[in-house]
Amino acid sequence: MTILSVRNATVTYDAILAVSDVSIEVPRGSIVTILGPNGAGKSSLLNAIMGVVPASGSVTFAGRDLRGESVEARVNDGLSLVPEKRELFSSMTVEDNLRLGRFRLRHKGSAEPLLNEMFALFPRLKERRKQLAGTLSGGERQMLAMARALMGEPRLLMLDEPSLGLAPLIVREILQTAANLRDNGTSILLVEQNARAALRIADYGYVLENGRVMLEGEPGMLQADSRIIESYLGVRSAVSV
């Protein structure tokens, strides 16, 4: 069963075409990755799905047409985006950042059970719960951004370049956490330049170039494609998960 279906999405910034007639699907309980170089339109596509930028085409989430819905409404529907820049509140503590992820009208009752779940998922955050977010390392900030998004109990978690700027060991930890979330029922749409790492955990993948889907398929097929090998599976992207 498909949880997300995007049909013929097109995003423009003034006269610049960022995403052109892109269609993708995310089956429920899977990890789908979107690969591509800088400027391929990957982040623009996620922002269009989230309603951050206007787009033509259609976005259907859990059988519901999201056209015309605000970002807040999409969050309440169960969509969540961890942006590339993480966008944490640096002057607030780790715990307060997490509590903000629970600050939604449809959530009632105590945040404590979910807070404890996040600390179990990311033990480093528990150790730093009273520490200011701005003092965390890059890997810890990524963990906090993911945990804050998960505080909203999303049905689909979208991750924009979660490995960016992180050491290989931290990349493995972050992506293994994503795989564990998938195994526990959370659907994930993963945007990555690190093709090797992404394809190790993904169930399906799309390759974007110049705003268009140039290739799609299961990880084994993509890893065997000469275009992917030449462009994305070189030594620089060789991080195992």
Secondary structure, DSSP 8 states (H G I E B T S, - for coil): -EEEEEEEEEEEETTEEEEEEEEEEEETT-EEEEE--TTSSHHHHHHHHHTSS--EEEEEETTEE-TT--HHHHHHHTEEEE-TT----TTSBHHHHHHHTT--TT--S-SHHHHHHHHHH-HHHHHTTTSBGGGS-HHHHHHHHHHHHHTT--SEEEEESTTTT--HHHHHHHHHHHHHHHHTT-EEEEEES-HHHHHHH-SEEEEEETTEEEEEE-HHHHHH-HHHHHHHSSGGG----
